Amino acid sequence: MEVRTHTSVDEFRDIAEPLYRRDPVGNTIELTLLRAATFDDDALLLTAWNGGVAVGAMLQTPPYPLACNGIPEHGLRPVVGALAQLTPGLAGVRGERDKTLAFAAAWQAVTGREGRVTTEERLYRLGTLESPANVAGHHRVATQADRAVLVDWVEHFFVETFSHRRDHAAGQRFVDAADAVGDRFVLWVDDGAPVSMAMLRAPSAGVSRIGPVFTPQRSRGHGYGSAVTAAAAERALRAGVDEVVLFADLANPTSNGIYQRIGFAAVTDSVRVEFSSAPADRVR
């Protein structure tokens, strides 16, 4: 198994996209990332080859972990060995639960660095949409005038969900990058003011992903999160997408219940693993 690095986004996309399209729902994050015209210089773009044939792909856009869903099952060990040589300081990995945990175990065996699960998520796919009734207010698509609110809420979302520190510049980059690739924020408005948001990603391989979804603490308990998620899903369906998906943090039973009640069904579980900065004393 050979692992190749790529500096050209176009070259990587030409190789990786057909591989990811084999499972456009399971690879929704990877396909969404590939819509970007460029990546930062510290992005990691990798493909795996067997007998001159591309069989896998991996990518990382720091500060996010390596997306490992595209690693072929039979190639996990050799790919991890090659990655340890290419990027020994890898901070973390994410993807389908069993594959990610297998990657973490192989990474520890090769590097001595332990992995710690920091986030457990469930991927949901929309079945029959059941929009909630009797929620005060209405939805609308966010405009440039809402940018400050969106940046603030995006920052709060990442603090609550991934324990990130508040980073105003990162929040601005996130919102602006979303706008650049055609993603849209749907707002739920009550009494003239936004009270909840859901980001609707532009479709990739026929799949639109919703997220992040965020309701400020002061506005929770009124059904706004359910309503805005359903509104975003309805917009995607009206645009003719094949599938609407979203991720929910398994540590948040409220959001998981909300999504199931409006028609989303579980597909698979995913995890994020962070690696220790130094080798462990022993392999556990």
C-alpha positions in Angstrom: 0.0 0.0 0.0 1.4 3.4 -1.1 0.3 6.7 0.5 0.7 9.8 -1.7 0.5 13.4 -0.6 -1.1 16.1 -2.8 -0.5 19.8 -2.9 -3.0 20.4 -5.7 -6.6 20.5 -4.5 -7.8 19.8 -8.1 -5.6 16.8 -8.4 -6.7 15.4 -5.0 -10.4 16.1 -5.8 -10.2 14.2 -9.1 -8.9 11.2 -7.3 -10.8 11.3 -4.0 -14.2 12.4 -5.1 -15.2 9.2 -7.0 -14.1 7.2 -4.0 -16.2 9.3 -1.6 -19.2 9.2 -3.9 -19.5 5.5 -3.3 -21.2 6.4 0.0 -22.3 10.0 -0.3 -24.3 9.9 3.0 -21.5 8.3 5.1 -18.9 10.6 3.5 -21.0 13.8 3.7 -18.3 15.7 5.5 -15.5 14.8 3.1 -17.6 15.6 0.1 -18.6 18.9 1.6 -15.0 19.8 2.2 -14.1 19.0 -1.4 -16.4 21.9 -2.6 -13.8 24.4 -1.4 -11.8 26.0 -4.2 -8.6 26.1 -2.1 -7.3 24.8 1.2 -5.0 26.4 3.7 -1.3 25.5 3.3 -1.5 23.2 6.4 -4.2 21.1 4.9 -3.3 17.4 4.6 -4.5 15.7 1.3 -3.6 12.0 1.0 -4.6 9.1 -1.2 -3.9 5.4 -0.8 -2.8 3.2 -3.8 -2.6 -0.5 -4.3 -1.1 -1.8 -7.5 -1.3 1.6 -9.1 -5.0 2.0 -8.4 -6.4 4.6 -6.0 -8.2 2.7 -3.2 -8.6 5.3 -0.5 -8.4 9.0 0.5 -7.9 11.0 3.7 -8.0 14.7 4.3 -7.4 17.1 7.2 -8.1 20.8 7.4 -6.7 22.0 10.8 -7.8 22.6 13.4 -10.2 19.7 12.6 -9.0 16.1 12.9 -8.1 13.8 10.0 -11.2 12.4 8.2 -10.5 8.7 8.0 -13.6 7.2 6.5 -12.0 6.9 3.1 -9.2 4.5 4.3 -9.8 1.0 2.9 -10.5 -1.6 5.6 -7.7 -3.9 4.3 -5.2 -1.0 4.2 -5.5 0.4 7.7 -2.3 -0.8 9.1 0.0 0.1 6.2 -1.7 3.5 5.8 -1.2 4.2 9.5 2.4 3.2 9.2 2.9 5.6 6.3 1.0 8.4 8.0 3.2 8.1 11.1 6.2 8.8 8.8 4.5 11.7 7.0 2.8 13.4 9.9 3.9 12.0 13.3 2.4 15.0 15.1 -1.2 14.1 14.0 -3.5 15.6 16.6 -6.6 13.6 16.0 -8.9 11.6 13.7 -12.6 11.3 13.1 -15.0 9.1 11.3 -17.2 6.0 11.5 -16.9 4.6 15.0 -15.3 1.2 14.3 -12.9 2.4 11.7 -11.8 5.4 13.8 -11.2 3.3 16.9 -9.3 0.8 14.8 -7.2 3.7 13.4 -6.5 4.9 16.9 -5.4 1.5 18.1 -3.1 1.1 15.1 -1.7 4.6 15.7 -0.9 3.9 19.3 0.8 0.6 18.3 3.0 2.4 15.8 3.7 5.7 17.6 3.0 4.9 21.2 0.6 7.9 21.4 -2.7 7.1 23.1 -6.0 8.2 21.7 -8.9 9.6 23.7 -12.5 9.8 22.4 -13.6 13.4 22.8 -16.9 13.4 20.9 -19.4 10.8 20.0 -21.9 11.6 17.3 -24.7 9.9 15.4 -25.4 10.5 11.7 -29.1 10.8 10.8 -30.8 10.7 7.4 -34.2 12.3 6.8 -37.1 10.0 6.1 -40.6 11.6 6.1 -40.3 15.2 7.4 -42.7 16.0 10.3 -42.5 19.8 10.8 -43.4 20.7 14.4 -46.7 22.6 14.9 -47.6 25.5 17.1 -44.1 26.9 17.4 -44.3 30.7 17.6 -42.5 32.6 14.8 -41.3 31.9 11.3 -38.2 31.1 9.4 -36.1 33.1 6.9 -32.7 32.9 5.2 -30.0 35.0 7.0 -28.6 38.0 5.1 -25.4 40.0 5.5 -27.2 42.1 8.1 -27.3 39.0 10.3 -23.5 38.3 10.1 -22.6 39.4 13.6 -25.3 37.2 15.1 -24.2 34.2 13.0 -20.6 34.7 14.0 -21.5 34.9 17.7 -23.7 31.8 17.6 -21.2 29.8 15.6 -18.6 30.6 18.3 -21.0 29.5 21.0 -21.8 26.3 19.2 -18.1 25.2 18.9 -17.5 26.1 22.6 -20.5 24.0 23.7 -20.1 21.1 21.4 -16.3 20.7 21.1 -15.0 22.7 24.1 -13.2 25.1 21.8 -12.1 28.4 23.1 -14.1 31.4 21.8 -12.3 32.6 18.7 -13.9 35.6 17.0 -11.7 35.5 13.9 -12.4 31.7 13.5 -16.1 32.4 13.7 -15.9 35.1 11.0 -13.9 32.7 8.8 -16.4 30.0 9.2 -19.4 32.2 8.3 -17.6 33.8 5.4 -16.4 30.5 4.0 -19.9 29.1 4.2 -21.2 32.0 2.2 -18.4 31.6 -0.4 -19.4 27.9 -1.2 -23.2 28.5 -1.3 -24.1 27.3 2.2 -27.0 29.2 3.8 -28.0 29.9 7.4 -31.7 29.5 8.1 -33.0 31.6 11.0 -36.1 31.1 13.2 -37.5 34.5 14.1 -39.9 35.2 16.9 -41.2 38.6 17.9 -39.0 40.2 15.3 -35.7 38.8 16.5 -33.7 35.7 15.5 -33.9 33.0 18.2 -32.3 30.0 16.5 -30.3 29.0 13.5 -29.6 26.0 11.3 -26.8 26.0 8.7 -27.9 24.3 5.4 -25.0 23.1 3.4 -25.1 23.3 -0.4 -25.6 19.8 -1.8 -22.7 17.5 -2.5 -23.3 14.4 -4.5 -27.0 14.9 -4.0 -26.7 15.2 -0.2 -27.4 18.3 1.9 -26.2 18.4 5.4 -27.7 20.5 8.2 -25.4 21.8 10.9 -24.5 23.5 13.0 -27.9 24.0 14.7 -27.8 26.4 17.6 -30.3 28.1 19.9 -29.0 30.5 22.6 -29.6 29.4 26.1 -32.2 32.1 26.8 -34.3 30.9 23.9 -34.4 27.2 24.6 -37.4 25.2 25.5 -39.8 26.8 23.0 -39.3 24.4 20.0 -37.2 26.8 18.0 -34.5 24.3 17.3 -36.9 21.7 16.0 -38.7 24.3 13.9 -35.6 25.8 12.3 -34.1 22.3 11.5 -37.3 21.3 9.9 -37.4 24.5 7.9 -33.9 23.9 6.7 -34.7 20.4 5.7 -37.8 21.5 3.8 -35.7 24.0 1.8 -33.3 21.3 0.9 -36.1 19.0 -0.2 -37.7 21.7 -2.3 -34.4 22.2 -4.0 -34.6 18.6 -5.1 -31.7 16.9 -3.1 -31.6 13.2 -2.8 -30.8 13.1 0.9 -30.8 15.4 3.9 -28.5 14.4 6.7 -27.2 15.8 10.0 -25.0 14.8 12.9 -26.1 15.0 16.6 -23.8 14.8 19.6 -24.7 11.7 21.6 -24.0 13.5 24.8 -27.1 15.7 24.0 -30.2 13.6 24.3 -32.4 16.6 23.7 -31.1 17.2 20.2 -31.2 13.5 19.3 -34.8 13.3 20.4 -35.7 16.5 18.4 -34.3 15.1 15.2 -36.0 11.8 15.5 -39.4 13.4 16.1 -39.2 15.5 12.9 -38.3 12.5 10.8 -34.6 11.7 11.0 -33.5 8.1 11.4 -30.1 6.9 12.6 -27.5 5.8 10.0 -24.3 5.2 11.9 -22.2 6.5 14.8 -19.0 8.5 14.5 -16.3 9.5 17.0 -13.5 12.0 17.3 -10.3 10.9 18.8 -7.5 13.2 20.1 -4.0 11.8 20.4 -1.6 12.5 23.3 1.3 14.8 22.6 3.8 12.2 23.8 4.0 8.3 23.7 2.3 6.5 26.5 4.4 4.4 28.9 2.6 1.3 27.7 0.1 0.3 25.2 -3.3 -0.4 26.9 
